Amino acid sequence: MKVSELDFETKHVIEQLHNLGFKDTDGLSYEELVSKLAMARAVEVDITSSENKCF
């Protein structure tokens, strides 16, 4: 992956984290950022909804 592509993807993940209220992104690797984003999105799943019975 090119450096510019990684920078773009990293910035996108950081933006998504900031939109979810996670502001502590300094010094984290791309993999760590993606992991934090996955955890933040998982916490937002409404498990009481009939569409999310698998959770």
C-alpha positions as CSV (number, residue, x, y, z in Angstrom):
1,M,0.0,0.0,0.0
2,K,1.3,3.4,-0.9
3,V,2.1,5.9,1.9
4,S,-0.5,8.4,0.6
5,E,-3.2,5.7,0.6
6,L,-2.3,4.8,4.1
7,D,-2.4,8.4,5.2
8,F,-5.8,8.8,3.6
9,E,-7.2,5.7,5.2
10,T,-5.7,6.7,8.6
11,K,-7.2,10.1,8.4
12,H,-10.6,8.6,7.5
13,V,-10.5,6.2,10.5
14,I,-9.5,9.1,12.8
15,E,-12.4,11.2,11.5
16,Q,-14.8,8.4,12.1
17,L,-13.5,8.0,15.6
18,H,-13.8,11.7,16.3
19,N,-17.4,11.6,15.0
20,L,-18.1,8.8,17.6
21,G,-16.6,10.9,20.4
22,F,-13.2,9.2,20.6
23,K,-10.6,11.9,20.7
24,D,-7.5,10.2,22.0
25,T,-6.0,9.2,18.6
26,D,-2.5,10.6,18.9
27,G,0.4,8.1,18.5
28,L,-1.8,5.1,17.6
29,S,-1.0,2.9,14.7
30,Y,-3.4,2.3,11.8
31,E,-4.2,-1.1,13.2
32,E,-4.9,0.3,16.7
33,L,-7.1,3.0,15.2
34,V,-9.1,0.4,13.3
35,S,-9.5,-1.8,16.4
36,K,-10.7,1.2,18.4
37,L,-13.2,2.1,15.6
38,A,-14.5,-1.5,15.5
39,M,-15.0,-1.5,19.3
40,A,-16.7,1.9,19.2
41,R,-19.1,0.7,16.5
42,A,-19.8,-2.5,18.3
43,V,-20.8,-0.7,21.5
44,E,-23.4,1.3,19.5
45,V,-25.3,-1.8,18.3
46,D,-28.8,-1.9,19.7
47,I,-29.1,-5.5,20.9
48,T,-32.8,-5.1,21.7
49,S,-33.7,-4.5,18.1
50,S,-35.1,-7.5,16.3
51,E,-32.8,-6.9,13.4
52,N,-29.8,-7.5,15.7
53,K,-30.8,-10.7,17.4
54,C,-27.4,-12.3,16.4
55,F,-25.7,-10.1,19.0
